[in-house]
Amino acid sequence: MFCRPFFQCVTIRHLNYKVYASPYKKLYSQTTTKGQSLVNNITDIINNDKILNGQNNYMIREYWKYRSETVSSDANLHVNKQNLFELSLVHNIEFNKFVQFVKKNNQISSTSRGLYRREIIYNIRDRKLISEVIGRISTDPYDSNMSEKEIFMWCLNDAIKTQDFPMVIDLYILYHNLYPESKLDTKLASKILSATSFNNPKINDILLRNYLRLEDLFQTQKMVLPLTNFQFYTLNIMAQSLRKAPHLEKEVKRQLMTATLESSLLNGDNQSQLNIAYSLIKFDCNINNPAGVLVVWNQIKDMCNPVTQHDPRVIFNIFKIFNKNTAYNNECAKLIEELSPVYICNNPLLLPEILRYISRTSSLQLAQSIIRNMRSFASQSIQVLLWNSKDYLSSLFEMQLSFQDYKNSNQTMKRIEELYGSLSTQEYMVIAQQLLRNKSTETILQALKLLDSIPAQKRLPLYPMIINKLLEWDKQKGSKLNESVFPLINEFLMKVHRIDHKHELPLWEYIAAIYTKFLVDGVPSSKNKINKSNLDLAKYLYIKSSTNMSDKICSYNPWSMQNPMDIKIKLTKRNRLVILRTIADSSKKLNRYDIYMWCCSMLNSLGVLTSELKTDWEMRKQSRNRKTDGVK
């Protein structure tokens, strides 16, 4: 229990009564061993007048944190005579010792100042005790007839006076958690927020966490805390400084994105919030986090009417990441429905990506609709631009091949060669994918023949795609391959390694992702069941490979390593999320929740919120269900 057991309690002379155990049996039984340990440690610190060093400061702050969690988790636990001793230290420590300890450390320690301010709030309705605490500790004049609100304001002003800014919102939240019947004062909260909204990289993380807690407090009371322009821009600047804490930066920006602005209430301008939303979308696109993009897009989509009023580059990036991640392809269809034919056909940035979506999903009806609309709605200048655009021609070539329209695809290929001299890696990739649509030794030989005809630098990026396809075939039942694919994989990787022995090309990132998928999802043990221990190996390889990401050298063929513990995969900002999600998906399927929680923790540290993890899992589940039902 946070207060000492009955036989340890002492008579508090200035309160003129004793502490009896019987009224507090319920509280005593609910208190954990951690609480007992923390309060005993603090009692020891104060009674023995110990120095407030790092460890002792930590103990006191842990006690505050624990008490705050206890209060906020129990809506019925408010300060009254029954639980006063549970919350307050002055009822468990000799009063004179408490005062002497605080006065000794008051000038040098914010933790010491926090002790007496919290005790005042805990005992705010005991005017006699408060008079004695303030009278003994503070040199400022004090009116013993102050109201409860004035006492509360005294604590806040005292914290601002000593520049204990991280503590100000703490005290505000503590007061309203303890006394929920006290109505939230929006003006006071706004003043406090202004006082604590300043850019200080050393404490920005603390100040911003307190801001989020303040918003949570208002939301639980179903109230709104409008932000001034100063508060909005300052909080945004503070969030941008948190490059080493992307998770917190994103949480703050999410809150600012949907916050009520005083300026918006006056003129309806929401461009500042849209800019924050766009920055969040850009961040999630860069780390390949489609769930984060989806959540933000759903929140801001209706902030522009029609949808096409949004920044076209943002719409393009949203569509591209949804198209890139198969589980989100259904969101591409929804977005296309919201865009007018005129907008699509006159958007040279978005149109090629829509054609790639058509190729991925084999949407013949959509392809026919786009072609018709191009004739009707695309301006003459746009048509000329597109017919000379490498990106458009490449995506058109891909779409034509996907529908086996060889006549038109040959014309498009000739146009590419006419304008750019030769095909690029992208076109060769499309041709190879078309060749490998049917699994057989013959198609592999055709793909190998194609590779031999391509210049070395253009064919290197094709190897990961072919390796991935070979592994998929090898895993599937009824494969028509006559021999193991691994000697062929080794041959491919040896060729790449000879050309890029320093492993600087991006293709090694894809090899790392493919190997991880193979490890956790493709290696059967007995009875065709996945070996759960491979999840431990995948975790080990991730940790080992992430310790020195600046070292670009990796195991060029992880499939051929005799000792799996010696494998080093190529990890970068671009493939870490893919690899962690792969491990997380398999660990959840195989009920390895220890590995799953580790993955969630790592994803969290990279800027993926817990809510986004849930969204991503749900999207993948829905995608699997659609495939099972035969729906695209």
C-alpha positions as CSV (number, residue, x, y, z in Angstrom):
1,M,0.0,0.0,0.0
2,F,1.2,3.5,-0.7
3,C,0.6,4.6,2.8
4,R,2.3,2.5,5.5
5,P,0.5,-0.3,7.3
6,F,-1.4,0.7,10.4
7,F,1.4,-0.2,12.8
8,Q,3.8,2.1,10.9
9,C,1.6,5.2,10.8
10,V,2.5,8.0,13.2
11,T,0.3,10.6,14.8
12,I,0.2,13.8,12.7
13,R,0.1,16.5,15.3
14,H,-0.9,19.4,13.2
15,L,-3.9,17.5,11.8
16,N,-5.0,16.4,15.3
17,Y,-6.1,12.9,14.4
18,K,-4.8,9.4,14.0
19,V,-4.7,7.1,11.0
20,Y,-6.7,4.0,11.5
21,A,-6.4,1.0,9.2
22,S,-10.0,-0.2,9.2
23,P,-11.4,2.6,6.8
24,Y,-8.8,1.8,4.2
25,K,-8.9,-2.0,4.0
26,K,-10.3,-1.8,0.5
27,L,-7.6,0.5,-0.7
28,Y,-4.9,-1.5,1.0
29,S,-6.0,-4.7,-0.7
30,Q,-6.0,-3.0,-4.1
31,T,-2.5,-1.6,-3.8
32,T,0.3,-3.5,-5.5
33,T,3.7,-4.5,-4.2
34,K,5.2,-2.0,-6.7
35,G,3.3,0.8,-4.9
36,Q,4.5,-0.3,-1.5
37,S,8.1,-0.5,-2.7
38,L,8.0,3.0,-4.3
39,V,6.5,4.7,-1.2
40,N,9.0,3.0,1.1
41,N,11.9,4.1,-1.1
42,I,10.7,7.8,-1.0
43,T,10.1,7.6,2.7
44,D,13.7,6.4,3.1
45,I,15.0,9.2,0.9
46,I,13.3,11.9,2.9
47,N,13.7,10.5,6.4
48,N,17.4,10.0,5.8
49,D,17.9,13.3,3.9
50,K,19.4,11.6,0.9
51,I,20.8,13.6,-2.1
52,L,18.4,13.9,-5.0
53,N,20.6,12.3,-7.5
54,G,19.5,10.5,-10.7
55,Q,18.4,7.3,-9.0
56,N,16.4,9.0,-6.3
57,N,14.8,11.5,-8.7
58,Y,13.8,8.5,-10.8
59,M,12.2,6.8,-7.8
60,I,10.1,9.9,-7.0
61,R,9.0,10.4,-10.6
62,E,8.1,6.7,-10.9
63,Y,5.9,7.1,-7.8
64,W,4.2,10.1,-9.4
65,K,3.7,8.1,-12.6
66,Y,2.3,5.1,-10.8
67,R,-0.1,7.2,-8.7
68,S,-1.3,9.1,-11.8
69,E,-2.0,5.7,-13.6
70,T,-3.8,4.4,-10.5
71,V,-6.0,7.5,-10.3
72,S,-6.8,7.6,-14.1
73,S,-7.5,3.9,-14.2
74,D,-10.1,4.1,-11.4
75,A,-12.8,6.7,-12.2
76,N,-14.2,6.3,-8.7
77,L,-10.9,7.0,-6.9
78,H,-11.2,10.7,-6.0
79,V,-9.5,12.5,-3.1
80,N,-11.5,12.3,0.1
81,K,-11.0,11.2,3.7
82,Q,-11.1,7.6,2.7
83,N,-8.2,7.7,0.3
84,L,-6.3,10.9,1.3
85,F,-3.6,8.9,3.0
86,E,-3.2,6.6,-0.1
87,L,-2.2,9.6,-2.3
88,S,-0.3,11.9,0.1
89,L,3.2,11.6,1.4
90,V,2.8,14.1,4.2
91,H,0.5,11.7,6.0
92,N,3.1,9.0,6.0
93,I,6.3,11.1,6.8
94,E,7.0,13.3,9.8
95,F,5.9,16.8,8.6
96,N,9.0,18.6,9.8
97,K,11.3,16.2,8.0
98,F,9.2,16.6,4.8
99,V,9.5,20.4,5.0
100,Q,13.2,20.4,5.8
101,F,13.9,18.1,2.9
102,V,11.9,20.2,0.5
103,K,13.5,23.5,1.6
104,K,17.0,22.1,1.4
105,N,16.5,21.0,-2.2
106,N,14.0,23.6,-3.4
107,Q,16.4,25.9,-5.2
108,I,18.3,23.1,-7.0
109,S,15.7,20.4,-7.8
110,S,12.5,20.6,-9.8
111,T,11.7,17.1,-8.3
112,S,11.7,18.7,-4.8
113,R,9.5,21.5,-6.0
114,G,7.1,18.9,-7.5
115,L,6.8,17.2,-4.2
116,Y,5.2,20.1,-2.3
117,R,3.1,21.1,-5.3
118,R,1.6,17.7,-5.6
119,E,1.0,17.5,-1.9
120,I,-0.9,20.8,-2.0
121,I,-3.1,19.4,-4.8
122,Y,-3.6,16.1,-3.0
123,N,-4.7,18.0,0.1
124,I,-6.3,21.0,-1.6
125,R,-9.4,20.9,0.6
126,D,-7.4,20.8,3.8
127,R,-6.8,24.5,4.2
128,K,-5.0,24.2,7.5
129,L,-2.4,21.8,6.1
130,I,-2.0,23.9,2.9
131,S,-1.5,27.0,5.0
132,E,1.3,25.3,6.9
133,V,2.9,23.8,3.8
134,I,3.0,27.1,1.8
135,G,3.9,29.1,4.9
136,R,6.9,26.9,5.7
137,I,8.2,26.5,2.2
138,S,7.3,29.6,0.1
139,T,8.5,33.2,0.7
140,D,5.6,34.6,-1.2
141,P,2.7,36.2,0.7
142,Y,-0.2,33.7,1.1
143,D,-3.9,34.4,1.8
144,S,-5.2,31.6,4.0
145,N,-8.7,32.4,2.7
146,M,-7.9,31.5,-0.9
147,S,-10.5,29.4,-2.7
148,E,-9.7,25.9,-4.1
149,K,-9.3,27.4,-7.6
150,E,-7.0,30.1,-6.3
151,I,-4.8,27.5,-4.5
152,F,-4.7,25.5,-7.7
153,M,-3.7,28.6,-9.6
154,W,-1.0,29.3,-7.0
155,C,0.6,25.9,-7.8
156,L,0.5,26.6,-11.5
157,N,2.0,30.1,-11.2
158,D,4.6,28.8,-8.8
159,A,5.7,26.2,-11.4
160,I,5.8,28.8,-14.1
161,K,7.8,31.2,-11.8
162,T,10.5,28.6,-11.4
163,Q,10.4,27.6,-15.1
164,D,9.3,24.1,-14.3
165,F,7.4,24.1,-17.6
166,P,7.1,20.3,-18.1
167,M,5.4,20.2,-14.7
168,V,2.6,22.8,-15.4
169,I,0.4,20.6,-17.6
170,D,1.2,17.7,-15.3
171,L,-0.3,19.6,-12.3
172,Y,-3.3,20.7,-14.4
173,I,-4.1,17.1,-15.4
174,L,-3.5,15.8,-11.9
175,Y,-6.0,18.2,-10.4
176,H,-8.7,17.4,-12.9
177,N,-8.1,13.6,-12.6
178,L,-8.4,13.9,-8.8
179,Y,-11.4,16.3,-8.8
180,P,-13.3,15.4,-12.0
181,E,-16.3,17.4,-10.7
182,S,-14.2,20.6,-11.4
183,K,-15.1,21.7,-14.9
184,L,-12.3,22.1,-17.3
185,D,-11.3,25.7,-17.9
186,T,-10.6,26.1,-21.6
187,K,-9.1,29.6,-21.2
188,L,-6.8,28.5,-18.4
189,A,-5.7,25.4,-20.4
190,S,-5.0,27.6,-23.4
191,K,-2.8,30.0,-21.3
192,I,-0.9,27.0,-19.8
193,L,-0.4,25.6,-23.3
194,S,1.0,28.9,-24.5
195,A,3.3,29.1,-21.5
196,T,4.7,25.6,-22.3
197,S,4.8,25.9,-26.1
198,F,8.3,26.9,-27.0
199,N,11.0,25.1,-29.0
200,N,13.6,23.5,-26.7
201,P,15.1,20.4,-28.2
202,K,16.2,19.2,-24.7
203,I,12.6,18.9,-23.4
204,N,10.4,19.0,-26.5
205,D,9.5,15.4,-26.1
206,I,8.3,15.9,-22.5
207,L,6.3,19.1,-23.5
208,L,4.7,17.4,-26.4
209,R,3.7,14.3,-24.5
210,N,2.1,16.6,-22.0
211,Y,0.3,18.4,-24.8
212,L,-1.1,15.0,-26.0
213,R,-2.2,14.2,-22.4
214,L,-4.0,17.6,-22.2
215,E,-5.8,16.9,-25.4
216,D,-6.8,13.4,-24.1
217,L,-8.2,15.0,-20.9
218,F,-10.4,17.3,-22.9
219,Q,-11.5,14.5,-25.2
220,T,-12.5,12.3,-22.3
221,Q,-14.7,15.2,-21.1
222,K,-16.1,15.6,-24.7
223,M,-14.7,19.1,-24.8
224,V,-12.6,20.9,-27.4
225,L,-9.4,22.8,-26.8
226,P,-9.1,25.3,-29.6
227,L,-5.5,26.2,-30.6
228,T,-4.2,29.7,-31.4
229,N,-2.0,30.1,-34.5
230,F,1.0,30.6,-32.2
231,Q,0.3,27.3,-30.4
232,F,-0.3,25.4,-33.6
233,Y,2.8,26.5,-35.4
234,T,5.0,26.2,-32.3
235,L,3.8,22.7,-31.5
236,N,4.4,21.8,-35.2
237,I,8.0,23.1,-35.1
238,M,8.6,21.2,-31.8
239,A,7.3,18.0,-33.4
240,Q,9.5,18.4,-36.4
241,S,12.6,18.5,-34.1
242,L,11.8,14.9,-33.0
243,R,13.7,13.2,-35.7
244,K,14.9,10.5,-33.3
245,A,11.3,9.9,-32.1
246,P,9.2,9.5,-35.2
247,H,6.4,7.8,-33.2
248,L,5.9,10.9,-31.0
249,E,6.3,13.3,-33.9
250,K,3.6,11.5,-35.8
251,E,1.2,11.4,-32.8
252,V,1.6,15.1,-32.3
253,K,1.1,15.9,-36.0
254,R,-2.0,13.6,-36.1
255,Q,-3.4,15.6,-33.2
256,L,-2.6,19.0,-34.8
257,M,-4.1,17.8,-38.1
258,T,-7.5,17.4,-36.6
259,A,-7.3,20.0,-33.9
260,T,-9.8,22.9,-33.8
261,L,-8.0,26.1,-34.7
262,E,-9.3,29.5,-33.7
263,S,-8.3,30.9,-37.1
264,S,-10.3,28.1,-38.9
265,L,-13.3,28.9,-36.8
266,L,-13.1,32.5,-38.1
267,N,-12.2,32.1,-41.8
268,G,-12.6,28.4,-42.5
269,D,-9.0,28.1,-43.7
270,N,-7.6,24.6,-43.1
271,Q,-4.5,24.7,-45.4
272,S,-2.1,24.6,-42.5
273,Q,-3.6,21.4,-41.2
274,L,-3.6,19.9,-44.7
275,N,0.1,20.7,-45.0
276,I,0.7,18.7,-41.9
277,A,-1.4,15.8,-43.2
278,Y,0.6,15.9,-46.5
279,S,3.8,15.7,-44.6
280,L,2.6,12.6,-42.7
281,I,1.6,11.0,-45.9
282,K,5.0,11.7,-47.4
283,F,6.7,10.2,-44.3
284,D,4.6,7.0,-44.5
285,C,5.2,6.7,-48.2
286,N,8.9,7.0,-47.7
287,I,9.0,4.1,-45.2
288,N,6.4,2.1,-47.1
289,N,3.6,2.2,-44.4
290,P,0.4,2.1,-46.4
291,A,-1.7,1.8,-43.2
292,G,-0.5,5.2,-42.0
293,V,-1.3,6.7,-45.4
294,L,-4.8,5.2,-45.3
295,V,-5.6,6.5,-41.9
296,V,-4.5,10.0,-42.7
297,W,-6.2,10.0,-46.1
298,N,-9.5,8.9,-44.6
299,Q,-9.3,11.8,-42.1
300,I,-8.5,14.6,-44.6
301,K,-10.2,13.3,-47.8
302,D,-13.4,15.4,-47.2
303,M,-11.4,18.5,-46.2
304,C,-11.4,19.3,-49.9
305,N,-14.5,19.2,-52.0
306,P,-14.2,17.7,-54.6
307,V,-11.3,15.4,-53.7
308,T,-9.5,16.6,-56.8
309,Q,-8.8,19.9,-54.9
310,H,-6.1,18.1,-53.0
311,D,-2.5,18.4,-54.1
312,P,-2.2,16.2,-57.2
313,R,1.3,15.0,-56.0
314,V,-0.3,13.8,-52.8
315,I,-3.1,11.9,-54.6
316,F,-0.4,10.3,-56.9
317,N,1.7,9.2,-53.9
318,I,-1.4,7.8,-52.1
319,F,-2.4,5.8,-55.2
320,K,1.1,4.6,-55.8
321,I,1.6,3.2,-52.3
322,F,-1.8,1.5,-52.4
323,N,-0.9,0.0,-55.8
324,K,2.5,-1.1,-54.5
325,N,0.9,-3.1,-51.6
326,T,-1.4,-5.8,-52.8
327,A,-3.6,-5.8,-49.7
328,Y,-4.5,-2.1,-50.4
329,N,-5.3,-2.5,-54.1
330,N,-9.0,-2.2,-53.2
331,E,-8.3,1.3,-52.0
332,C,-7.0,2.2,-55.5
333,A,-10.4,1.2,-56.9
334,K,-12.2,3.4,-54.4
335,L,-9.9,6.4,-55.2
336,I,-10.5,5.9,-59.0
337,E,-14.2,6.1,-58.4
338,E,-13.8,9.5,-56.7
339,L,-11.7,11.0,-59.5
340,S,-13.4,12.3,-62.6
341,P,-12.4,11.0,-66.0
342,V,-11.3,14.5,-67.0
343,Y,-9.0,14.6,-64.0
344,I,-7.5,11.2,-64.6
345,C,-7.0,11.6,-68.4
346,N,-5.3,15.0,-68.0
347,N,-3.0,14.0,-65.1
348,P,0.3,12.8,-66.7
349,L,1.6,12.0,-63.2
350,L,-1.2,9.8,-62.0
351,L,-2.3,8.1,-65.3
352,P,0.7,5.8,-65.7
353,E,0.2,4.6,-62.2
354,I,-3.4,3.8,-62.9
355,L,-2.3,1.8,-65.9
356,R,0.1,-0.2,-63.7
357,Y,-2.8,-0.8,-61.3
358,I,-4.8,-2.2,-64.2
359,S,-1.9,-4.5,-65.2
360,R,-1.6,-5.8,-61.6
361,T,-5.3,-6.5,-61.2
362,S,-6.1,-7.5,-64.8
363,S,-9.0,-5.0,-64.8
364,L,-10.0,-5.3,-68.4
365,Q,-13.2,-3.3,-67.9
366,L,-11.3,-0.4,-66.3
367,A,-8.6,-0.5,-69.1
368,Q,-11.3,-0.2,-71.8
369,S,-12.9,2.7,-69.9
370,I,-9.6,4.5,-69.6
371,I,-8.9,4.1,-73.3
372,R,-12.3,5.5,-74.2
373,N,-12.0,8.4,-71.8
374,M,-8.6,9.3,-73.2
375,R,-10.1,9.8,-76.6
376,S,-12.9,11.9,-75.2
377,F,-11.4,13.9,-72.3
378,A,-7.6,14.2,-72.7
379,S,-6.6,17.5,-74.2
380,Q,-4.4,17.6,-77.3
381,S,-1.4,18.9,-75.5
382,I,-1.7,16.2,-72.8
383,Q,-1.9,13.5,-75.5
384,V,1.2,14.8,-77.1
385,L,2.9,14.9,-73.8
386,L,1.9,11.4,-72.9
387,W,3.0,10.0,-76.2
388,N,6.5,11.4,-75.5
389,S,6.6,10.4,-71.8
390,K,8.8,7.5,-70.8
391,D,6.7,6.7,-67.7
392,Y,3.5,6.7,-69.7
393,L,4.8,4.6,-72.5
394,S,6.4,2.1,-70.1
395,S,3.1,1.7,-68.1
396,L,1.1,1.4,-71.4
397,F,3.5,-1.3,-72.6
398,E,3.1,-3.2,-69.3
399,M,-0.7,-3.0,-69.6
400,Q,-0.8,-4.2,-73.2
401,L,1.5,-7.2,-72.4
402,S,-0.7,-8.1,-69.4
403,F,-3.7,-8.5,-71.7
404,Q,-1.5,-10.2,-74.3
405,D,-2.1,-7.4,-76.8
406,Y,1.2,-8.1,-78.6
407,K,0.4,-6.0,-81.7
408,N,-0.1,-2.8,-79.8
409,S,2.7,-3.6,-77.3
410,N,5.1,-4.0,-80.2
411,Q,4.1,-0.6,-81.4
412,T,4.7,0.9,-78.0
413,M,8.0,-0.8,-77.7
414,K,9.1,0.6,-81.0
415,R,8.1,4.1,-79.8
416,I,10.2,3.7,-76.7
417,E,13.2,2.6,-78.7
418,E,12.6,5.4,-81.2
419,L,12.6,8.1,-78.4
420,Y,15.1,6.6,-75.9
421,G,17.3,4.3,-78.0
422,S,16.5,1.1,-76.1
423,L,14.3,-0.5,-73.5
424,S,15.0,0.2,-69.9
425,T,15.1,-2.2,-66.9
426,Q,11.4,-1.5,-66.3
427,E,10.4,-2.8,-69.8
428,Y,12.7,-5.8,-69.5
429,M,11.1,-6.5,-66.1
430,V,7.6,-6.5,-67.6
431,I,8.7,-8.9,-70.4
432,A,10.3,-11.3,-67.9
433,Q,7.2,-11.2,-65.7
434,Q,5.1,-12.1,-68.8
435,L,7.4,-15.0,-69.6
436,L,7.2,-16.4,-66.1
437,R,3.4,-16.4,-65.9
438,N,3.4,-20.1,-66.5
439,K,5.6,-22.3,-64.2
440,S,7.8,-24.7,-66.2
441,T,11.4,-25.4,-67.0
442,E,10.7,-24.0,-70.5
443,T,9.7,-20.6,-69.2
444,I,12.8,-20.4,-67.0
445,L,15.0,-21.2,-70.0
446,Q,13.2,-18.4,-72.0
447,A,13.8,-16.0,-69.1
448,L,17.5,-17.0,-68.9
449,K,17.8,-16.4,-72.6
450,L,16.2,-12.9,-72.2
451,L,18.7,-12.1,-69.3
452,D,21.7,-13.0,-71.5
453,S,20.5,-10.6,-74.2
454,I,20.2,-7.6,-71.8
455,P,23.1,-5.4,-70.9
456,A,24.6,-6.2,-67.4
457,Q,23.5,-3.1,-65.6
458,K,20.0,-3.3,-66.9
459,R,19.5,-7.0,-66.1
460,L,20.8,-6.9,-62.5
461,P,17.5,-5.6,-61.0
462,L,15.6,-8.5,-62.7
463,Y,17.3,-11.2,-60.6
464,P,15.4,-10.6,-57.3
465,M,12.1,-10.8,-59.2
466,I,13.1,-14.1,-60.9
467,I,14.4,-15.6,-57.6
468,N,11.2,-14.7,-55.9
469,K,9.2,-16.4,-58.6
470,L,11.3,-19.5,-58.5
471,L,10.8,-19.8,-54.7
472,E,7.1,-19.4,-55.1
473,W,7.0,-22.2,-57.7
474,D,9.2,-24.4,-55.5
475,K,6.8,-23.9,-52.6
476,Q,3.6,-24.6,-54.6
477,K,2.4,-28.2,-55.0
478,G,2.5,-29.6,-58.4
479,S,5.4,-27.6,-59.7
480,K,6.6,-28.7,-63.1
481,L,10.3,-27.9,-62.2
482,N,12.5,-30.9,-62.8
483,E,15.2,-30.0,-60.2
484,S,15.9,-27.8,-57.2
485,V,15.9,-24.1,-57.8
486,F,18.7,-23.3,-55.4
487,P,21.7,-24.0,-57.7
488,L,20.1,-21.6,-60.1
489,I,19.6,-19.0,-57.4
490,N,23.2,-19.4,-56.4
491,E,24.3,-18.9,-60.0
492,F,22.2,-15.7,-60.3
493,L,23.6,-14.2,-57.0
494,M,27.2,-15.1,-57.9
495,K,26.8,-13.1,-61.1
496,V,25.5,-10.1,-59.3
497,H,28.1,-10.4,-56.6
498,R,30.9,-10.4,-59.2
499,I,29.6,-7.1,-60.6
500,D,28.7,-5.5,-57.3
501,H,31.0,-7.1,-54.7
502,K,30.5,-4.1,-52.3
503,H,26.7,-4.7,-52.3
504,E,25.8,-1.1,-53.0
505,L,22.9,-1.8,-55.4
506,P,19.3,-1.7,-54.1
507,L,18.6,-5.2,-55.3
508,W,20.3,-6.6,-52.1
509,E,17.5,-5.0,-50.1
510,Y,15.0,-7.1,-52.1
511,I,17.1,-10.2,-51.6
512,A,16.9,-9.6,-47.8
513,A,13.2,-9.2,-47.9
514,I,12.8,-12.3,-50.1
515,Y,15.0,-14.4,-47.9
516,T,13.1,-13.3,-44.7
517,K,9.8,-14.3,-46.4
518,F,11.3,-17.6,-47.4
519,L,12.6,-18.2,-43.9
520,V,9.4,-17.5,-41.9
521,D,6.9,-18.6,-44.5
522,G,8.5,-21.0,-46.9
523,V,10.6,-23.5,-45.0
524,P,8.7,-26.6,-44.0
525,S,9.8,-28.9,-41.2
526,S,7.9,-32.1,-40.7
527,K,4.5,-32.8,-42.2
528,N,4.7,-29.6,-44.3
529,K,4.4,-27.4,-41.2
530,I,6.5,-24.2,-40.8
531,N,9.3,-24.5,-38.4
532,K,8.5,-22.0,-35.6
533,S,12.2,-21.7,-34.6
534,N,12.8,-19.9,-38.0
535,L,11.0,-16.9,-36.4
536,D,13.8,-16.8,-33.8
537,L,16.4,-16.9,-36.5
538,A,14.7,-14.1,-38.5
539,K,14.6,-12.0,-35.4
540,Y,18.3,-12.7,-34.7
541,L,19.3,-11.8,-38.3
542,Y,17.3,-8.6,-38.1
543,I,19.0,-7.5,-34.9
544,K,22.4,-8.6,-36.0
545,S,22.1,-6.9,-39.4
546,S,20.7,-3.6,-38.0
547,T,23.6,-3.1,-35.5
548,N,25.8,-1.7,-38.3
549,M,23.7,-0.6,-41.2
550,S,26.5,1.6,-42.5
551,D,28.4,-1.6,-43.4
552,K,26.9,-2.4,-46.8
553,I,28.5,-5.8,-47.2
554,C,26.0,-8.7,-46.7
555,S,25.8,-12.4,-47.3
556,Y,25.4,-12.5,-51.1
557,N,23.6,-15.8,-50.9
558,P,21.9,-16.5,-47.6
559,W,20.4,-19.8,-48.9
560,S,23.9,-21.3,-49.3
561,M,25.3,-20.4,-45.8
562,Q,26.2,-23.5,-43.8
563,N,25.7,-21.8,-40.5
564,P,22.5,-19.6,-40.5
565,M,23.9,-17.6,-37.6
566,D,26.6,-16.2,-39.9
567,I,24.1,-14.7,-42.3
568,K,24.0,-10.9,-42.6
569,I,21.1,-9.4,-44.7
570,K,21.0,-5.9,-46.2
571,L,18.8,-3.6,-44.1
572,T,17.9,-0.1,-45.1
573,K,15.2,2.5,-44.4
574,R,13.4,1.2,-47.4
575,N,13.1,-2.5,-46.5
576,R,13.0,-2.6,-42.7
577,L,9.2,-2.2,-42.5
578,V,8.6,-4.9,-45.1
579,I,10.8,-7.4,-43.3
580,L,9.3,-6.6,-39.9
581,R,5.8,-7.0,-41.2
582,T,6.7,-10.3,-42.8
583,I,8.0,-11.6,-39.5
584,A,5.0,-10.2,-37.6
585,D,2.5,-11.8,-40.0
586,S,4.0,-15.2,-39.6
587,S,4.5,-14.9,-35.9
588,K,0.8,-14.1,-35.4
589,K,-0.3,-17.0,-37.6
590,L,2.0,-19.4,-35.6
591,N,1.0,-18.0,-32.2
592,R,4.5,-16.7,-31.4
593,Y,3.2,-13.6,-29.7
594,D,6.6,-12.9,-28.1
595,I,8.0,-12.4,-31.6
596,Y,4.9,-10.5,-32.7
597,M,5.2,-8.1,-29.8
598,W,8.9,-7.6,-30.6
599,C,8.0,-6.7,-34.2
600,C,5.3,-4.3,-33.0
601,S,7.8,-2.6,-30.7
602,M,10.4,-2.3,-33.6
603,L,7.8,-1.0,-36.0
604,N,6.7,1.5,-33.3
605,S,10.2,2.8,-33.0
606,L,10.3,3.4,-36.8
607,G,7.2,5.6,-36.7
608,V,4.3,3.0,-37.1
609,L,1.6,3.7,-34.6
610,T,-0.2,0.8,-32.8
611,S,-3.4,1.8,-34.4
612,E,-1.8,1.5,-37.8
613,L,-0.5,-2.0,-37.0
614,K,-4.1,-3.0,-36.3
615,T,-5.3,-1.3,-39.6
616,D,-2.6,-3.1,-41.6
617,W,-3.5,-6.5,-40.1
618,E,-7.2,-5.9,-40.9
619,M,-6.4,-4.8,-44.5
620,R,-4.3,-7.9,-45.1
621,K,-7.0,-10.2,-43.5
622,Q,-9.7,-8.6,-45.8
623,S,-7.4,-9.1,-48.8
624,R,-6.9,-12.8,-48.0
625,N,-10.6,-13.2,-47.6
626,R,-11.3,-11.6,-51.0
627,K,-8.8,-14.0,-52.6
628,T,-10.4,-16.9,-50.9
629,D,-13.8,-15.8,-52.2
630,G,-12.4,-15.2,-55.7
631,V,-13.0,-11.4,-55.5
632,K,-10.3,-9.0,-56.5
